[in-house]
Amino acid sequence: MDRRSFVRNTGIATAGFAFLPSSQLFAQQQIIRIGMIGVGLRGQNHLSNLLRRKDVNITAICDIDDNMLQRSLDIFKKAGKAEPKIFKGDPFAWKKLLEMKELDAVIISTPWEWHTQMIVGSVEAGIKYVGTEVMLGITLEDHWEVVRAAEKHKAQVMMLENVCYRRDVMAVLNMVRQGIFGEIIHLQGGYQHDLRGIKLNDGTSNKEGVEFGEKGYSEAKWRTNHSVHRNGDLYPTHGIGPVAQMININRGNRFISLSSFSTKARGLHNYIVDHGGAQHPNAKVEFKLGDVVTTMINCANGETILLQHDTNLPRPYSLGFRVQGTKGLWMDLNDSIYLEGTSPKGHTWESADPYLAKFDHPLWARWSKETEGAGHGGMDFFVLHAFVEAIKRKTATPLDVYDAAAWSAITPLSETSIERGNTVEFPDFTSGQWMYRKNDFAVNDQF
């Protein structure tokens, strides 16, 4: 399996690509010029990681928040790098950034509702590589719009989904590909993360408070409003991305249908009352998002996937991964594994640690030192490394626009399923090409 085969089957033409041995990864002297749209807290994380690389120049940044722009300039100064061009002043200043002719790529780290128009605007401006934070869009049509634009302009759109590169997840991917679990039958994942302190804060920082919207700080300015107005799995990509790779979604397999269910909404209201009092104006807000949203997905090859979105109640962080096959299963919640005929005791869990070490993915075995300080346990290094290396080689990104669309579309589809109370059909963004494409995500130690 090689990337020529992959590129040939993606449906998006790319320029020629020489398959370099891993020893030559940083031998190239090519400098990639990147513009960044959105340099809030997440954008600054990407900025810090990219400035560590000798093969990247951040030539332009754009944001409407002067405070975030200044924080970003401080990062440039600390890194000893030249200041970029700055675009600011109004919500559409990003369009001026796209007029720069010398850009090789853009990275978008803005609120979700801006992603579709910024991605489409980028590829229409001639940018061939676009890295975007989750999500791809709001409506189902948003997702089709991005796919059509990428195909029309022969551009690569990569969602910067970092959990696909989590160390234990990649070791399990390695085990899946070596048949350790047998034939895969069922998978689980989700976004189970107490975000009450993110969706609500004191308005000047992420300190404890009950403000959001115009009075909120950072993500509370925009993210919380989605919990007011929408009811569905609002953040499916962290759970679905890794398990989708394990069963070759869009590359020999695809999602067929989806059904979602939502609980009542109590968590955010109770948090406001507990921390701001029953008389606080936000205590009167009716949040539409159910506290726990559960989604079941059926796949063409017969697997099922269970996803859960759980962000409004007190709980420890967990993505709730479970990978189950005919020979056994792995679960991340209790770091456990059971393999029939291999585990010491029947019907008894054992620690997964020895297996994760034995099947450590070649990417982590090679690049673990470079991941130090990169954020999210080192995962952020890999997602940006993959994006940059694909640009340098003028080849397809390992996570492409079809992946982004399929994973992100779970949100509007889940909203429809909950609203109608029935199962909904899952669109095929590849237009049938999933039957012929091959999965070469992370097949070696390069990117």
C-alpha positions in Angstrom: 0.0 0.0 0.0 1.5 3.4 -1.0 0.4 7.0 -1.2 0.3 6.9 -5.0 -2.5 4.4 -4.8 -4.2 6.4 -2.2 -4.0 9.7 -4.2 -5.2 8.0 -7.3 -8.3 6.8 -5.6 -9.3 9.8 -3.6 -11.2 11.5 -6.3 -9.2 14.7 -5.8 -6.2 15.0 -8.1 -2.9 16.0 -6.5 0.5 16.7 -7.9 3.1 14.0 -8.3 4.8 12.7 -5.1 8.1 11.0 -4.5 8.0 8.4 -1.7 10.9 9.5 0.5 12.5 7.1 3.0 11.8 8.2 6.6 15.4 9.2 7.1 14.9 12.1 4.7 11.8 13.5 6.4 13.5 16.8 7.4 16.2 16.7 4.8 14.2 18.9 2.5 14.9 22.6 2.8 11.5 23.7 1.5 9.9 26.3 3.7 6.1 26.2 3.9 4.3 29.6 4.2 1.1 29.4 6.3 -1.5 32.0 7.1 -3.6 31.6 10.3 -7.2 32.6 10.5 -8.1 32.8 14.1 -5.5 33.0 16.8 -7.5 32.6 20.0 -6.4 30.0 22.6 -6.6 27.1 20.2 -5.0 29.0 17.3 -2.2 30.0 19.7 -1.5 26.4 20.5 -1.1 25.7 16.7 1.0 28.8 16.4 3.4 27.7 19.1 3.8 24.3 17.7 4.4 25.5 14.1 7.0 28.1 15.2 9.0 25.2 16.6 9.5 23.8 13.1 12.3 25.0 10.8 10.3 24.2 7.7 7.4 26.6 8.4 7.0 30.3 8.2 3.8 31.9 9.6 3.5 34.8 7.3 0.1 36.2 8.3 -2.4 36.0 11.2 -6.0 37.2 11.4 -8.3 37.8 14.4 -10.9 40.3 15.5 -9.7 40.2 19.1 -6.8 42.6 19.8 -5.9 40.8 23.0 -5.5 37.5 21.2 -3.5 39.2 18.5 -1.1 40.7 21.0 -0.8 37.3 22.8 0.1 35.8 19.5 2.8 38.4 18.7 4.3 37.7 22.1 4.6 34.0 21.0 6.5 35.1 17.9 8.8 37.3 20.0 9.4 34.5 22.4 10.2 32.1 19.5 12.6 34.6 18.0 10.6 34.8 14.8 9.7 37.8 12.6 6.3 39.3 13.1 3.7 38.3 10.5 1.3 40.5 8.6 -1.7 41.2 10.7 -5.3 41.3 9.4 -7.9 42.6 11.8 -10.7 45.2 12.2 -13.8 43.4 11.1 -15.2 39.8 10.9 -14.3 39.5 7.2 -10.7 40.6 7.5 -9.7 37.0 6.7 -10.7 37.6 3.1 -7.9 40.1 2.8 -5.5 37.5 4.2 -6.5 35.1 1.4 -5.5 37.7 -1.2 -1.8 37.1 -0.3 -0.3 35.2 -3.3 2.6 33.7 -1.4 0.6 31.4 0.9 1.0 27.6 0.6 -1.7 26.9 3.2 -4.1 28.3 5.8 -5.1 27.0 9.2 -8.5 27.9 10.5 -9.2 28.1 14.2 -12.3 30.1 14.6 -15.9 29.4 15.9 -17.7 26.6 14.2 -20.2 28.7 12.4 -17.4 30.4 10.3 -15.6 27.3 9.1 -17.6 26.5 6.0 -17.3 29.9 4.4 -13.6 30.2 5.4 -12.7 26.8 4.0 -14.6 27.5 0.7 -13.2 31.0 0.5 -9.7 29.6 0.9 -9.9 27.0 -1.8 -11.7 29.5 -4.2 -8.7 31.9 -3.5 -6.4 29.2 -4.8 -5.1 27.8 -1.5 -4.5 24.1 -2.1 -4.1 23.1 1.5 -6.5 24.0 4.2 -6.3 22.8 7.8 -9.4 23.4 9.9 -10.3 22.9 13.5 -13.4 20.8 14.1 -16.2 21.2 13.0 -16.5 21.3 9.1 -19.9 23.1 9.2 -23.2 23.5 10.9 -25.8 22.1 8.4 -25.6 19.0 6.3 -25.5 21.2 3.2 -22.4 23.0 4.6 -20.6 19.7 4.5 -21.6 19.0 0.9 -20.5 22.6 0.0 -17.0 22.0 1.3 -16.6 18.6 -0.4 -17.7 20.1 -3.8 -15.4 23.0 -3.4 -12.4 20.8 -2.6 -13.1 18.6 -5.5 -13.7 21.5 -7.9 -10.5 23.2 -7.0 -8.4 20.1 -6.4 -7.6 21.2 -2.9 -6.8 19.3 0.2 -9.0 20.0 3.3 -7.7 18.3 6.5 -9.6 18.4 9.7 -7.0 18.9 12.5 -8.5 15.9 14.5 -5.7 15.1 16.9 -7.2 12.2 18.8 -6.5 10.0 15.8 -2.9 10.3 16.9 -3.3 9.5 20.7 -0.6 7.1 21.7 -2.8 4.3 23.1 -5.3 4.7 20.2 -2.5 4.3 17.6 -1.2 1.2 19.4 -4.7 -0.3 19.3 -5.0 0.7 15.6 -1.7 -1.3 15.2 -3.3 -4.2 17.0 -6.4 -4.1 14.9 -4.4 -4.1 11.7 -2.5 -7.2 13.0 -5.7 -9.0 13.8 -5.1 -9.2 17.5 -8.9 -8.6 18.2 -10.0 -10.8 15.3 -12.7 -9.4 13.1 -14.0 -6.1 14.5 -17.7 -6.1 15.4 -18.5 -3.1 17.6 -16.8 0.2 18.6 -17.5 2.9 21.0 -16.2 6.4 21.6 -17.4 9.9 22.6 -16.8 13.2 24.1 -17.3 12.9 27.8 -15.9 16.0 29.3 -17.2 18.4 31.9 -17.2 21.7 30.0 -19.3 23.7 32.4 -16.3 25.8 33.3 -15.6 26.4 29.6 -19.1 27.2 28.5 -19.5 29.5 31.5 -16.9 31.8 33.1 -16.4 35.1 34.7 -16.2 37.0 31.4 -12.6 38.1 31.7 -10.8 34.7 31.9 -11.6 31.0 32.3 -12.1 31.5 36.0 -15.3 30.3 37.6 -18.4 32.2 36.6 -21.8 32.0 34.8 -21.4 34.3 31.9 -21.5 33.4 28.2 -22.2 35.0 24.8 -21.2 38.7 24.6 -20.3 38.7 28.3 -18.3 35.5 28.1 -14.6 34.9 27.6 -12.9 32.8 24.8 -15.1 29.8 23.9 -17.9 30.9 26.2 -18.4 33.8 23.7 -19.7 31.4 21.0 -19.6 27.8 22.0 -22.3 28.0 24.7 -24.9 29.4 22.3 -24.8 26.1 20.5 -26.0 24.4 23.7 -28.8 27.0 23.9 -30.1 26.5 20.4 -29.1 22.9 19.3 -29.7 19.4 20.5 -27.4 16.7 19.1 -23.9 15.3 19.3 -22.2 18.7 19.0 -18.6 17.3 19.1 -18.4 13.8 17.6 -15.0 13.9 15.9 -12.8 13.0 18.9 -14.8 9.8 19.4 -15.5 8.9 15.8 -12.1 9.7 14.1 -10.0 7.0 15.7 -12.5 4.2 15.4 -13.4 5.2 11.8 -9.7 4.5 10.9 -9.9 1.1 12.6 -12.7 -0.1 10.3 -11.6 1.8 7.1 -14.5 4.3 6.8 -14.5 6.0 3.4 -11.9 3.4 2.3 -13.7 0.1 1.9 -16.4 0.8 4.4 -18.8 3.6 5.1 -21.5 4.9 7.5 -25.0 3.7 6.4 -27.4 5.1 9.0 -27.6 6.9 12.3 -30.0 7.1 15.2 -29.6 9.5 18.1 -31.3 10.0 21.5 -31.1 12.9 24.0 -31.8 13.2 27.7 -33.3 16.2 29.4 -31.2 19.3 29.9 -30.4 20.1 33.5 -26.6 20.5 33.9 -25.9 24.0 32.7 -29.0 25.5 34.4 -28.0 23.9 37.7 -24.5 25.1 37.4 -25.7 28.7 36.9 -28.0 28.5 39.9 -25.3 27.0 42.1 -22.6 29.6 41.1 -24.6 32.7 40.2 -27.9 32.3 42.1 -31.4 31.6 41.0 -32.0 35.3 40.2 -29.1 35.6 37.7 -30.4 36.4 34.3 -28.8 33.3 32.8 -30.7 31.2 35.2 -33.7 31.9 33.0 -32.0 30.6 29.8 -33.5 27.4 28.4 -30.7 25.1 27.1 -31.8 22.9 24.3 -28.8 20.5 24.4 -29.6 17.3 26.3 -27.0 16.5 29.0 -26.2 13.2 27.4 -26.7 12.5 23.7 -26.3 8.9 22.5 -25.8 8.0 18.9 -25.7 4.6 17.1 -24.2 4.3 13.7 -24.5 1.3 11.3 -21.7 0.6 8.8 -21.7 -1.0 5.4 -19.5 -3.9 6.6 -21.8 -4.8 9.5 -20.1 -3.0 12.4 -21.9 -0.8 14.9 -20.5 2.3 16.5 -21.9 3.9 19.7 -21.0 7.5 20.4 -21.9 9.6 23.5 -21.7 13.4 24.0 -21.7 14.3 27.7 -20.4 17.8 28.5 -22.9 19.4 30.9 -22.6 17.2 34.0 -19.9 16.6 36.6 -17.7 13.8 35.5 -14.0 13.0 34.9 -12.7 13.3 31.4 -13.0 10.2 29.1 -13.5 9.5 25.4 -15.0 6.1 26.3 -13.2 4.1 23.6 -14.1 0.4 23.2 -12.8 -1.8 20.3 -14.4 -5.2 20.3 -13.8 -8.1 17.9 -14.3 -11.8 17.7 -11.2 -12.5 19.8 -11.5 -9.9 22.5 -11.7 -6.2 23.3 -10.0 -3.1 24.6 -11.4 -0.3 26.7 -9.7 2.9 27.6 -11.8 3.9 30.6 -10.1 1.3 32.9 -7.1 0.8 30.7 -8.1 -2.8 30.2 -8.0 -5.6 27.7 -9.3 -9.1 27.4 -8.2 -11.6 24.7 -9.7 -15.0 24.6 -7.0 -17.7 24.8 -4.3 -15.1 25.6 -5.3 -13.3 28.8 -4.2 -15.2 31.9 -7.7 -15.8 33.3 -11.0 -16.4 31.5 -13.7 -13.7 31.8 -11.2 -11.4 33.6 -9.8 -8.1 32.6 -6.0 -7.5 32.5 -4.1 -4.3 32.2 -3.7 -3.1 28.6 -0.3 -1.4 29.3 2.0 -4.3 28.3 0.1 -4.7 25.0 0.1 -0.9 24.3 3.9 -0.9 24.8 4.4 -4.0 22.7 2.3 -2.6 19.8 3.4 1.0 20.2 2.8 2.6 16.8 6.0 3.4 14.7 5.0 7.1 14.6 5.2 7.3 18.3 8.3 5.1 18.5 10.1 7.5 16.2 8.8 10.9 17.1 8.0 10.8 20.8 10.8 13.2 21.8 9.4 15.8 19.3 6.0 15.6 20.9 7.2 17.0 24.2 5.3 20.2 25.1 3.2 20.0 21.9 -0.1 19.9 23.7 -2.8 17.3 24.2 -0.2 14.8 25.4 1.8 15.2 22.2 -1.0 14.6 19.8 -0.9 18.1 18.4 2.6 17.5 17.1 1.4 14.7 14.9 -1.6 16.4 13.3 0.4 19.4 12.3 3.3 17.3 11.2 1.1 15.3 8.9 -0.4 18.5 7.5 3.0 20.2 6.8 4.6 17.1 5.4 1.7 16.5 3.0 2.2 20.1 1.7 5.9 19.6 1.3 5.3 16.5 -0.8 2.4 18.0 -2.7 0.3 14.9 -1.9 -3.0 14.1 -0.2 -3.3 14.8 3.5 -3.7 11.6 5.5 -7.1 12.8 6.8 -9.0 14.3 3.9 -12.1 16.2 3.1 -14.2 13.0 3.0 -13.1 12.1 6.5 -13.8 15.6 7.7 -17.3 15.6 6.1 -18.3 12.1 7.4 -17.1 12.7 10.9 -18.5 16.3 11.3 -21.8 15.5 9.6 -22.8 13.4 12.6 -23.8 16.6 14.3 -26.6 17.8 11.9 -27.7 14.2 11.3 -28.0 13.6 15.0 -30.0 16.8 15.4 -32.4 15.6 12.7 -32.7 12.1 14.2 -33.5 13.5 17.7 -36.0 16.1 16.3 -37.8 13.5 14.1 -37.4 10.6 16.5 -36.2 8.2 13.8 -33.2 6.7 12.1 -31.7 8.8 9.3 -29.7 7.8 6.2 -26.0 8.8 6.2 -24.9 10.5 3.0 -21.9 9.1 1.0 -19.6 12.1 0.5 -17.3 10.0 -1.7 -20.0 9.4 -4.2 -19.2 5.7 -4.3 -15.5 5.9 -4.3 -15.3 4.4 -0.8 -15.6 1.0 -2.4 -12.2 1.5 -4.2 -10.1 3.7 -2.0 -7.4 2.2 0.3 -6.6 3.2 3.8 -3.0 4.3 4.2 -3.4 6.4 7.3 -0.4 6.0 9.6 1.0 2.9 7.8 4.6 3.8 8.6 6.7 6.1 10.7 6.6 9.1 8.3 3.4 11.0 9.0 
